[in-house]
Amino acid sequence: MGVEKQKTDEFHRDARHGQCLNNTCCLKDNKGYSLVELIIVIAIIALIISTVFYSVVMVFGANAKSCANNIQRAIADCKVTTMGRSSAYMELYRDADQNVYTKMYVWDNSGGVYAAAEPQKVGTGRVYVAYTPKGGTETELLAGDTIEIRFDRASGGFAKSAVSGDIYESLHVQAGSKNYEIVLTELTGKSEVNLLP
């Protein structure tokens, strides 16, 4: 009877520290994680972080591409309007909220003035936009800044801005890791978007 009591006491004492299977008690070692488990957890966390980082970079890169293409499209539309119906010019500007817009002005023969079209939002504050005048240096387009792009109706090439007197060689658009350059060819009035390395 003393032996049974001793076995029961051992059973209860060991059951507090481990599992009991088939009335056989065993101690379980719960001192921490194994090296393999830690490596697997770290690998999973690294994979999740890299996926999120890549997604953010892709979103910002898409913003730059969209902005560059929208600006190039607005320039092309302005040229078509100038060469077709009547004289027109385009403004590229950043508003107080840091958003980038284009706005076209078309000559109204009946009123004898340029009539403003609806502004088109082409980029957000997360997009860096800069311009380079002919023979000048790259300058960032800041809040409140406006540049004017005009065309010569006779040749179809770019003409001097009535405000600054500049003809622009290129526009630079960047967001995230993506850089785009809109090359403006003076003689032909052609605009082309190029991805920079």
C-alpha positions as CSV (number, residue, x, y, z in Angstrom):
1,M,0.0,0.0,0.0
2,G,2.9,2.3,0.7
3,V,4.3,1.6,-2.8
4,E,0.9,2.6,-4.5
5,K,0.7,5.8,-2.5
6,Q,4.3,6.7,-3.6
7,K,3.4,6.0,-7.3
8,T,0.3,8.2,-7.0
9,D,2.3,11.0,-5.4
10,E,4.9,10.8,-8.2
11,F,2.0,10.7,-10.8
12,H,0.5,13.9,-9.4
13,R,3.8,15.7,-9.0
14,D,5.0,14.9,-12.5
15,A,1.6,15.7,-14.1
16,R,2.0,19.3,-13.1
17,H,5.2,19.6,-15.1
18,G,4.4,17.5,-18.2
19,Q,1.9,15.3,-19.9
20,C,0.7,12.0,-18.7
21,L,0.1,9.3,-21.3
22,N,-1.3,5.9,-20.4
23,N,-0.6,6.5,-16.7
24,T,3.0,7.1,-17.5
25,C,4.2,10.5,-16.7
26,C,7.0,12.3,-18.6
27,L,8.5,15.7,-18.2
28,K,8.3,18.0,-21.2
29,D,11.2,20.4,-21.8
30,N,9.7,23.9,-22.5
31,K,12.8,26.0,-22.3
32,G,12.4,27.8,-25.7
33,Y,12.3,27.5,-29.5
34,S,14.7,25.4,-31.5
35,L,17.1,27.0,-33.9
36,V,15.1,25.6,-36.9
37,E,11.9,27.2,-35.7
38,L,13.5,30.6,-35.2
39,I,15.0,30.4,-38.7
40,I,11.6,29.6,-40.3
41,V,9.9,32.4,-38.4
42,I,12.6,34.9,-39.4
43,A,12.4,33.7,-43.1
44,I,8.6,34.2,-43.1
45,I,8.9,37.7,-41.6
46,A,11.6,38.7,-44.1
47,L,9.4,37.4,-47.0
48,I,6.4,39.5,-45.8
49,I,8.5,42.6,-45.3
50,S,10.1,42.3,-48.8
51,T,6.6,41.8,-50.4
52,V,5.2,44.9,-48.7
53,F,8.3,47.0,-49.6
54,Y,8.1,45.8,-53.3
55,S,4.4,46.6,-53.4
56,V,5.0,50.2,-52.1
57,V,7.8,50.7,-54.6
58,M,5.5,49.5,-57.4
59,V,2.7,51.8,-56.4
60,F,5.0,54.8,-56.3
61,G,6.5,53.8,-59.7
62,A,3.1,53.5,-61.2
63,N,2.3,57.1,-60.0
64,A,5.4,58.4,-61.8
65,K,4.6,56.5,-65.0
66,S,1.0,57.7,-65.0
67,C,2.0,61.3,-64.3
68,A,4.6,61.3,-67.1
69,N,2.1,59.8,-69.6
70,N,-0.6,62.2,-68.6
71,I,1.7,65.2,-69.1
72,Q,2.9,63.9,-72.5
73,R,-0.7,63.3,-73.6
74,A,-1.7,66.9,-72.6
75,I,1.2,68.3,-74.6
76,A,0.2,66.3,-77.6
77,D,-3.4,67.4,-77.3
78,C,-2.3,71.0,-77.1
79,K,-0.2,70.6,-80.3
80,V,-3.1,69.0,-82.1
81,T,-5.5,71.8,-81.0
82,T,-2.9,74.5,-82.1
83,M,-2.3,73.0,-85.5
84,G,-6.0,72.3,-86.1
85,R,-8.6,74.7,-84.9
86,S,-6.9,77.7,-83.4
87,S,-4.0,78.9,-81.3
88,A,-3.6,77.2,-77.9
89,Y,-1.1,76.8,-75.1
90,M,-0.8,74.7,-72.1
91,E,0.1,75.3,-68.4
92,L,1.7,72.8,-66.2
93,Y,1.5,73.8,-62.5
94,R,1.4,72.5,-58.9
95,D,-1.3,73.8,-56.6
96,A,-1.2,74.6,-52.9
97,D,-2.1,71.0,-52.1
98,Q,1.0,69.9,-54.0
99,N,-1.1,68.2,-56.8
100,V,0.2,68.5,-60.4
101,Y,-2.3,69.8,-63.0
102,T,-2.3,70.7,-66.7
103,K,-4.6,73.3,-68.2
104,M,-5.1,74.2,-71.8
105,Y,-6.0,77.7,-73.1
106,V,-7.7,77.9,-76.5
107,W,-8.0,81.2,-78.5
108,D,-11.7,82.3,-78.7
109,N,-12.2,84.2,-81.9
110,S,-15.5,85.7,-80.8
111,G,-14.2,87.0,-77.5
112,G,-10.6,87.8,-78.7
113,V,-9.1,86.1,-75.6
114,Y,-7.8,82.7,-74.6
115,A,-10.5,80.6,-72.9
116,A,-9.3,78.2,-70.2
117,A,-10.4,74.6,-70.4
118,E,-11.0,72.5,-67.3
119,P,-7.8,71.7,-65.4
120,Q,-6.7,68.0,-65.5
121,K,-5.0,66.5,-62.4
122,V,-2.0,64.5,-63.6
123,G,-0.1,63.8,-60.4
124,T,-0.1,63.9,-56.6
125,G,2.2,65.5,-54.1
126,R,4.2,62.3,-53.9
127,V,5.5,62.8,-57.5
128,Y,8.6,64.9,-58.1
129,V,8.2,67.0,-61.3
130,A,10.9,69.3,-62.7
131,Y,11.5,71.2,-65.9
132,T,14.6,72.1,-67.8
133,P,14.6,75.2,-70.1
134,K,16.8,75.3,-73.1
135,G,20.3,76.0,-72.0
136,G,19.3,76.0,-68.3
137,T,19.3,73.7,-65.3
138,E,16.7,71.4,-63.9
139,T,14.3,73.2,-61.6
140,E,11.7,71.5,-59.4
141,L,8.0,72.5,-59.9
142,L,7.0,73.7,-56.5
143,A,3.6,74.7,-55.1
144,G,2.4,77.8,-56.9
145,D,4.9,77.4,-59.8
146,T,3.6,77.4,-63.4
147,I,5.3,76.7,-66.7
148,E,3.8,77.5,-70.1
149,I,4.2,75.3,-73.2
150,R,3.4,76.9,-76.5
151,F,3.6,75.8,-80.2
152,D,4.4,77.7,-83.4
153,R,1.4,77.2,-85.7
154,A,3.5,77.6,-88.8
155,S,6.2,74.9,-88.0
156,G,4.5,72.8,-85.4
157,G,7.6,73.2,-83.2
158,F,7.7,74.5,-79.6
159,A,7.6,78.3,-79.2
160,K,8.8,80.6,-76.5
161,S,6.7,81.0,-73.4
162,A,4.9,84.4,-73.3
163,V,5.6,84.6,-69.5
164,S,9.2,83.4,-69.1
165,G,10.5,83.5,-72.7
166,D,11.7,79.9,-72.3
167,I,11.5,76.9,-74.5
168,Y,11.7,73.7,-72.5
169,E,14.0,70.9,-73.4
170,S,12.6,68.3,-71.0
171,L,10.4,67.5,-68.0
172,H,11.5,65.1,-65.3
173,V,9.0,63.0,-63.3
174,Q,10.0,60.7,-60.4
175,A,8.3,58.7,-57.7
176,G,9.8,55.8,-55.7
177,S,12.5,54.2,-57.7
178,K,11.1,55.2,-61.1
179,N,12.4,58.1,-63.1
180,Y,10.9,59.3,-66.4
181,E,12.0,62.0,-68.7
182,I,9.7,63.7,-71.2
183,V,12.0,64.9,-74.0
184,L,10.6,67.9,-75.9
185,T,12.1,68.3,-79.4
186,E,12.0,72.0,-80.2
187,L,11.9,71.9,-84.0
188,T,9.2,69.2,-84.4
189,G,7.2,69.8,-81.3
190,K,7.4,66.1,-80.5
191,S,7.2,64.9,-76.9
192,E,8.5,61.5,-75.9
193,V,8.5,59.7,-72.5
194,N,11.7,57.8,-71.7
195,L,12.4,55.6,-68.6
196,L,15.7,56.6,-67.0
197,P,18.0,54.1,-65.4
